[in-house]
Amino acid sequence: MPIDITMPALSPTMEEGNLAKWHVKEGDSVSAGDVIAEIETDKATMEVEAVDEGTIAKIAVAEGTQGVKVNAVIAVLVEEGEDASAVDVKADVPSPKTEEEKPVEVEKAVAPEPAAEAPKPASVAPKMEGERIFASPLARRIAEQNNVDLASISGSGPRGRIIKADVEGKSGSAQTAAPKADSPTTTGSMASAMPDEQVLAFYEEGKYEILPHNSMRRIIASRLTESSQTIPSYFLSMDCELDELLALRKEINTSAPVDEDEKPAFKISVNDFIIKAMALALRDVPMANASWTSDARILHKHADVGVAVAIPDGLITPIVRQAELKTISAISIEMKDLAKRSRDMKLAPHEFQGGSTAVSNLGMFGVSNFTSIINPPQASIISIGAGEKRPVVKDGALAVATVMTVSFAFDHRVIDGALGAQLGVAFKNYIENPMSMLV
């Protein structure tokens, strides 16, 4: 019997993905393990393998289709002897996105379209005050301009999403409401942002170009907005002297074994020491190695340290798992591999999701100090500034040392001030006494 090939869930939180490329066409024979397609998420491009042997009878989702729901049928496989022409895809296959569902670029004005029969409204439960309302950006803008209360509308789009036709009253579900100070349409992340038309009004037409948001940029914006709005963060900063660490790093790299081409087996960076120091500090202060849930704190058994890696027009944070157990040379080799595959968008979901904490280093750009936004479910992040020659006092006399300013951001629900300070002190001790990281 025909076998459905469905959109895989590449992570526990994935709801949809983009079908980037097909490696097969209808009529091709495949075996279990053959790569048949590439799926693109906001962070990575993953290969999809066939799990059975047979012939591709039907490709249900075209190459390049965006927003394909998890478990939607993307193709159908038939076994030997079966009639491929008789295959009928019964699953709900996503259609190309409509104007209402596409990312909004720029519209000078919103004009009503000619009257047409509207889609039948979906049965949607009444929305409670404060509950999230799912609506397309265009629908939200029209609702704001026409003083329409979105909470009173039953959406006819996918999963009850409110689209333009609903707001314009084509489905008969729109209701006008007087503005309220605490209305969901006047508060929250959507309403707090200035409408596109107001932003563009500040700039002369023809002197800018529009770069539509890709899925990565949208996810980054969504998660960091969520973090800043829901996590009660606080920040601590301290200076760490680097001279001993730099001397040890030079000694290790100089004595690194070489291969047959006279290339060193590894080249340790300051950032590799920082990853190790953070992992050991979390091991020493275990209550800070935690994440928040509404019912309990999750106390992690290992220090899984994420490291922010800049990629074209985005950011990804691959994770060094169990970093407290690894040598600095092993961390260095692993990070070079993770960074390369990050830039190539070839990381598997488990390589960048989760983690105990994260390291963000802008020292190579000459940044002296900065603070970062916590990436949940992590409860901390450390921001690394540049190592600079600064005057310091040693044994009552003025001296010069290489000093690096580090700033910690902590989730106060998980890590109280004194606990955060303990973690900072532990980190500083490892940085200033780097030999302790080698034993």
N, C-alpha and C positions, 0 to 999 in steps of 0.2 A: 504494500500500500504506500501511497505518497508520504514523504517525510518532510515536515515543515522545518525550515531553517529560520530561526528567530533572532531578533536583535538581542545580543547577549548583554547582561548586566556586568560591566567591567569593574564596578565597585558597589558597596552596599547602598550608597546614596544616589547612584546613577538612575535617572528617570528617562533620559533620552540621549541620543547621540547622532552624529552625522555619518551617513554612509559615504565615505570618501572615495572608495574605488572598488570596482569589481575586478578580480583576477580571472574570472571565468565568464563564459557566456552561455546562453541557452543551448542545450545540446551537448555540452562538454561532459566528459566522464571524469569523475573525481574519486579519490580513495580517501579513507579516513586519515586525517593528518594533513591533507593538502590545504594550502592557504587559498581561500576562495574570495576573501574581501578584506578591506581595511576599514576600521571604524575609528572615527575621530571624536574625542571628547575635548573638553576645554584644556586639558593638560597633556594629552598624549594621543598618539595614533597607534592602534592595536590591530594585530592581524587576527582574522577569524578563520578557524580551521574547520574542515568538514569532519563530522563525527561518524559518518556512515559512507559506504561505498554506493555509487549509483550515477545517475545522469541528471544534470541540472535541467529540469523540465520547464521551470518558470522563474524568472527574476521579477519579483513583485515590487521592489523598491529600486528606483533608478539611481545610478551612480551620481553622487553630488547632492542627494536629498538630505536636507537638514531636519533636525527635530524628530527623528524616528524613535518612537516610544519603545522602551524595553519590552521584550517578548512579542513585539509585532512581527508578523511573518515577512521576511525579506526575500525568501526564495523557497522553491519546492524541489525536492529531490525525489526521483523515482528509481526503483530498483530494476534490475535486468528483467526484461520481458513485459514491463508495464508500459501502457500507452501514455506518452508524455502529453499528447494533444488533449487528453481527457482531463487534465489537471485543472481544477477550478480553485482559485485562491479565495477562501471564505473569510479569512481573517480581516480585520480592520486595518487596511494598509493606509499609511499616512499619505495625504495628497500634498502637492506643493503648497507652500504657505501663501495665504491670501494677504491682501494689502494690510488688513487689520493685524495680522499675526507677525508680519515682518518687522524687524527692528526699524523704528522710525528714523528716517534720515532728516529731511527738512521739507516742510510744506509752508508756503507763504500764507495760505488761507485754506480753511476747510469749508468746502462748498457741499451742500446736500446733493446726493445723487438722485437721478430720476427714480420715482417710486417703482419698486419691484417687490415681488413676493418674498417675504422674509423667511429665513429658516425657522422651523418650528422650535420654540423655546424648549431648552432642556429642563428637566425637573430638578430644581436646585433647592436645597433646604434654605429657609430664611437665615439671613446673616445676622449674627449677634454683634452687639456693639464691641468694637475692638478686634473683631475677627478679620483676618486678611481677606481682601476682595481681589479676585483674579479677573483682570481686565487688560485688554491690549492698551499700549501707550496712546494710540489714536483715540480709543474710546474714552480713556481718562481725560484727554485734552478736550474733547467735545463736551463731555459731561461738565467739566469745570467752566467752560465758556458759556454753557447754557443753564448753569445752576441746577444740574440734575444729580440727585442722590443715587450713587451707584449701589448703595446697600439695599435699595428698593427694587433692583432690577434682577431678573432671572436671565442668566447668560445663555445664549444659544450656540456658543463656540465649543471647542473641545473641552471636555471636563467641566462644562458650565462656565467657561470663560466668557466674559462680557466683551462683545465686539461692537463695532461702530453701528451696525444696523439696530442693535438693541437700544443703544443710547438715543438714536434718532427717532425711536418710537415705532420702527417698522414691525417689531414683534408685539407692540402694544404693552410692553412691560415697563417702560420708562415712566417715572413719576418725578415731578419737580418738587423740590423741598427747599425750605428756607435754610440758609447757612447757619450752622451751629458752631460754637467755639470749639467743642470737643468732638465734632463729627469726624469719622474716619477719613472723609475726603478733604479735611482741612488740617489734619495732623498726620504725623508719620513721615516715613522717608520719601514717599512719592510726592506728597503735597509740599514738603519743605523745599524741594528743588524748584528752581525757577523754570517755568515752561520754556520750551525750545524757542518759541517766537520772541519771547522777551529777551532771551540771551542774544539771539541773532540781531535784535534791534539795536544793540550797542555797537555793531560793527558794520562798516560800509560794504555793501554787496559787491562781490567781485574781488575782494581783497582777502579772501580766505577760501579754503576748500574743506569739504566735509569728508571725514574719515569714519565711516560707520563702525560701530563697535563689533568686534568679533566675539565669539563665545567666551574666550579666555578673559577678555577685558570685562565682560558683563559679570562673570563669576567672581573675578577679583573685586570689582566694585561692590557686588552684593555681599560677599563674605566680610570684607573689611568694614562696610557700613554696619552690618550686623554686629561685628565685634565692637566697634566704637559705641554702638547704642545699647548693647546688652551686657558688656563686661565692665565692671567697676575696676578700672586699671589704676595702678599707681606706679611711680618710677623712682628708681634709685641709681645714683651714679657714683663711680669711684675711679681713681687713677691707679694703674698698675705699671710698675717699672719692668722694662723688657730686656735690659742689657744681658742678664744671665741667660734668658731664653734665646736671644739672638746668637749668643756665643755657642750655646749647646746645639742650636739648629745648624750652625756653620760646621761644627765638628762632626755631627751625624751625617750631613750631606757630603762632606769631604771624604768620609770613610765608608760611604755606601758601596756595596759590591757592584761590579760592572758586568755586563754580559759580553758575549763574544764580539760584539760591535763596539765595545768600549763605552757603552751607554750605561749610566747609573740605573740600578734597579728601582730607585725611588728618589724623589726630591721633595723633602718635607717643607711645607710652608708654615708661616706663623698661624694661619687659619687652622691647620691640622692640630697644632698644639691647643688652640682655643677650643676646638671640638672635644678633644680629650679632657681638657680641664673642666669644661662644663659637665661632661658625663661623670667625671669623678666627683665633682661637687654635688651633683644630684645623688650619687651613691652615698656620699657622706651625710647628706641632709635629706633623708628619704621622704619626709613629709612634704617636701617641696616638689618631689617627683610625682605629680598628681594631676588629675583632670577633674572637672566638675560635671556632675549630673544633678538633676533636681532632687534625687533621693539620697545620693551618697557621693563621696569623693572616691575616685579610682586611684589607688596607689599602685604605681607601676613597679614591676620587679626589675626592670632594666631601664637604662637611660638611652632612649632612642632620640637622637639629636638631628633635627632638621637643619639644613643649610640652604639659605636663600641663594638661588642661582638666577642671574638675569639672562633672559632669552629674548629674541626679537619681539619687541612690543609686549612684553609680559614678564612674568616671574613664576618660578616654580621652586618648591622646597623639597628636594630629595632627602631621604632620611638614612642616616648611618645607624643601623640597628645594633643594640647592645654595645655601644661605643665604649662603655667603661671597661669592657673585657678585651678590647682590641689594642694592639700596639699602635703607636703613632705612625709607623711606616705603613701598616695595613690600612689605617684610616686614610692616609694620603693616597694610596693606590686606589682604594674604593671611591674616594671623592672625585678623582680625575675621571674615572669611568662614569660615575653618576652625573657629573657635570656635562660630559660630552653627550651622553644619551639624553640629558635634559634639553640641550640645545637642538638635538635632532628630533625631539618629541617622541622618543622611543622608550620612555619609562613605563613600566607596568604600574597599575594603580597602587599596589601594596608598597611600591617604592617611594611614594610621595604622600600617602595618606596616613593620618594618625600622628604618632610621635609624642614625646614627652615635653620637648622644648624646641627652640630654634635659635640659630645664630644668623645675624645679618651683619655683614662686614662691608663698610664703605670706606675703610681706611685707605685702600689703594687709590681712591679718588681724591685723597687729601682732606676728607671730611674729618674734623676734629671730634665732634660728638653729635649724636642724634638719638632719637627714640623711635621705636618701631611699634606697630600695632600687633597685638597678640592674634595668632591664627588658631581659633578653636578647632579641636578640643584641647589644644595645648593651653597651659596656664601661665606660661612665661616665654619671654624672648629676650635675647641679649644683643645689644647693638654695639658694634666695635668701631671705634674711631682710629685715626692714623697714629702710628708711633712717631712721636716728635721729640726732638731735643728740648728739654725744659730745665730751668733751674730748680734744684731741690735742696733740702737741708739734710745733711748726713753727719751724724755725730757732732751736731752743733755748728757745722761749717757749710758754707754754700758750695754746691757741686752741680754738675750737669749730668742728667740721666735721660735715657730714652723712655718716654712715658706715653702710655696709651689710656685714653678715657673710655670706659665701658659703661653702658647704661642698661639697666634691667627694667623691663615692664612686667608686672605681675598682676594676675587675676586675684583681687582681694578676697573673693569668695573662697579661694583655695589656699592662698599663701598670704598670711598676715605680714605686717611690716617687719617684725623681729625675725620671722622665719625667712623672709626675703633677704634681710641683711645677713643672716647666717650663711645663706647660699652664696651671697656676694663675697663674703670674707673667705669662704672655702675656695671659690674660684680664684680670687686674688692670690691666695697662698700658693696654689698650684702654678699660676703664671709666673710668680716671682721666685718660686723654688722649683724650676722645671725638672730637675733630676728626680723629684718625687713622683713624676708621672711615668718614669721608666722602671720603677721597682714594684 
